[in-house]
Amino acid sequence: MQYAQEVDGRDLLGWWIRQPNQRDRQRTRRPTTLPPPGIRFAFYGRMSTVDFQDRASSCRWQRNYADDLIASHGRVVTEFFDEGVSRRVA
């Protein structure tokens, strides 16, 4: 019960300071794999007319073009695609 009294009492900071330091404990770590080198890119594609274009093929050719463009510089890590958004504002 002394543990609960110390935590609930006025000396919460003192109790926290007396706790064993996490860095002092031996921990085993899993080997990690490093991410591929290079710049991380976000792909943004768009098509303005839903009525005359296919979303899948439009996204695919734009993404392929983007992948070819950045091939020696990095990789795409996230993707955004808008449809029905015109370049011109009324």
BAGU-375459 format. One record per atom (N, C-alpha, C): residue in one letter; x, y, z. Coordinates in pm, whole numbers, padded with zeros to 5 digits, always signed. Layout:
// residues N
AXYZ
...
//
This chain:
// residues 90
M+00079-00120+00000
M+00000+00000+00000
M+00084+00126+00000
Q+00208+00114+00043
Q+00293+00232+00046
Q+00311+00290-00094
Y+00318+00202-00195
Y+00331+00245-00334
Y+00215+00335-00374
A+00093+00292-00344
A-00026+00370-00381
A-00029+00502-00305
Q+00014+00501-00179
Q+00014+00625-00102
Q+00115+00724-00159
E+00232+00674-00200
E+00333+00764-00257
E+00283+00826-00387
V+00219+00746-00471
V+00171+00796-00600
V+00059+00896-00579
D-00032+00866-00485
D-00146+00953-00462
D-00112+01072-00373
G+00001+01068-00306
G+00036+01173-00212
G+00092+01297-00279
R+00149+01383-00199
R+00202+01510-00248
R+00334+01495-00323
D+00406+01386-00295
D+00541+01374-00351
D+00542+01291-00479
L+00454+01322-00572
L+00447+01248-00699
L+00575+01267-00780
L+00629+01387-00781
L+00753+01412-00854
L+00868+01333-00794
G+00877+01329-00662
G+00983+01252-00596
G+00972+01104-00627
W+00849+01052-00627
W+00828+00912-00662
W+00875+00884-00804
W+00840+00973-00894
W+00878+00955-01035
W+01030+00957-01050
I+01097+01047-00979
I+01244+01057-00988
I+01310+00931-00935
R+01254+00868-00833
R+01314+00748-00773
R+01295+00623-00858
Q+01214+00628-00962
Q+01191+00511-01045
Q+01318+00476-01122
P+01342+00345-01149
P+01461+00306-01225
P+01461+00371-01363
N+01577+00411-01406
N+01592+00476-01535
N+01579+00372-01646
Q+01497+00401-01745
Q+01476+00308-01856
Q+01605+00284-01934
R+01692+00383-01941
R+01815+00368-02017
R+01913+00271-01950
D+01900+00252-01817
D+01991+00163-01745
D+01960+00016-01768
R+01841-00014-01812
R+01802-00153-01836
R+01856-00200-01971
Q+01894-00326-01974
Q+01940-00386-02099
Q+01817-00423-02180
R+01811-00377-02303
R+01700-00410-02390
R+01755-00477-02515
T+01681-00573-02563
T+01718-00634-02690
T+01633-00569-02797
R+01697-00532-02904
R+01626-00466-03013
R+01620-00556-03134
R+01509-00544-03202
R+01496-00617-03327
R+01579-00546-03433
P+01640-00621-03521
P+01711-00555-03631
P+01611-00482-03719
T+01644-00362-03757
T+01555-00284-03842
T+01615-00273-03981
T+01528-00262-04077
T+01575-00241-04213
T+01567-00092-04242
L+01667-00042-04306
L+01669+00100-04339
L+01581+00126-04460
P+01513+00240-04462
P+01434+00273-04580
P+01524+00299-04699
P+01474+00279-04818
P+01556+00305-04936
P+01603+00451-04936
P+01726+00473-04982
P+01777+00611-04982
P+01703+00697-05084
G+01710+00825-05064
G+01650+00917-05158
G+01542+01003-05095
I+01486+01086-05177
I+01384+01179-05134
I+01248+01109-05135
R+01165+01139-05037
R+01028+01086-05032
R+00936+01187-05100
F+00859+01139-05195
F+00769+01225-05273
F+00624+01189-05245
A+00536+01286-05263
A+00391+01263-05262
A+00343+01282-05406
F+00266+01188-05454
F+00210+01198-05589
F+00074+01267-05580
Y+00052+01366-05667
Y-00078+01431-05677
Y-00122+01426-05823
G-00230+01357-05850
G-00285+01350-05985
G-00424+01409-05987
R-00469+01447-06106
R-00603+01505-06117
R-00658+01481-06256
M-00788+01478-06265
M-00857+01478-06394
M-00976+01571-06380
S-00994+01655-06480
S-01095+01759-06467
S-01233+01716-06513
T-01241+01623-06605
T-01372+01584-06657
T-01401+01438-06627
V-01492+01413-06537
V-01528+01277-06500
V-01604+01208-06613
D-01677+01288-06691
D-01761+01231-06797
D-01680+01173-06913
F-01562+01226-06941
F-01486+01185-07060
F-01357+01111-07031
Q-01325+01084-06904
Q-01202+01015-06868
Q-01229+00903-06771
D-01144+00802-06776
D-01151+00690-06683
D-01053+00716-06568
R-01103+00713-06445
R-01020+00744-06329
R-00898+00653-06319
A-00919+00522-06334
A-00809+00426-06317
A-00699+00447-06419
S-00735+00460-06547
S-00631+00476-06650
S-00563+00612-06640
S-00639+00716-06604
S-00580+00849-06590
S-00481+00852-06474
C-00520+00793-06362
C-00430+00788-06247
C-00306+00706-06279
R-00325+00594-06348
R-00213+00504-06379
R-00109+00572-06467
W-00152+00639-06577
W-00051+00699-06665
W+00018+00817-06598
Q-00056+00891-06514
Q+00009+01002-06443
Q+00109+00951-06339
R+00072+00845-06269
R+00162+00787-06168
R+00285+00726-06234
N+00266+00657-06348
N+00381+00601-06420
N+00477+00710-06464
Y+00424+00820-06515
Y+00506+00933-06557
Y+00583+00991-06438
A+00514+01005-06325
A+00579+01058-06204
A+00689+00964-06155
D+00662+00832-06156
D+00763+00735-06114
D+00887+00740-06203
D+00867+00753-06334
D+00979+00765-06427
D+01059+00892-06401
L+00990+01000-06369
L+01054+01128-06347
L+01144+01128-06223
I+01102+01061-06118
I+01179+01064-05993
I+01261+00937-05970
A+01268+00848-06067
A+01329+00716-06050
A+01468+00720-05988
S+01552+00810-06027
S+01689+00812-05973
S+01703+00905-05852
H+01594+00964-05808
H+01602+01060-05698
H+01535+01014-05569
G+01438+00923-05577
G+01367+00881-05457
G+01248+00795-05492
R+01146+00801-05407
R+01029+00715-05426
R+00904+00787-05380
V+00789+00746-05433
V+00659+00800-05393
V+00614+00723-05269
V+00580+00796-05163
V+00537+00731-05039
V+00388+00749-05011
T+00324+00844-05077
T+00180+00863-05060
T+00121+00915-05189
E-00008+00898-05204
E-00073+00932-05331
E-00206+01003-05307
F-00229+01108-05384
F-00354+01183-05382
F-00405+01194-05525
F-00535+01185-05544
F-00591+01197-05678
F-00727+01264-05669
D-00743+01374-05741
D-00869+01448-05744
D-00936+01428-05878
E-01067+01420-05877
E-01142+01413-06002
E-01248+01520-06002
G-01273+01574-06120
G-01373+01678-06134
G-01324+01815-06091
V-01193+01834-06087
V-01136+01962-06048
V-01073+02026-06169
S-01123+02139-06209
S-01073+02208-06327
S-00955+02297-06292
R-00866+02320-06389
R-00753+02412-06367
R-00800+02556-06369
R-00911+02581-06433
R-00961+02718-06447
R-01069+02745-06342
V-01064+02863-06288
V-01163+02905-06191
V-01263+02997-06260
A-01389+02972-06242
A-01493+03053-06308
A-01491+03196-06254
//
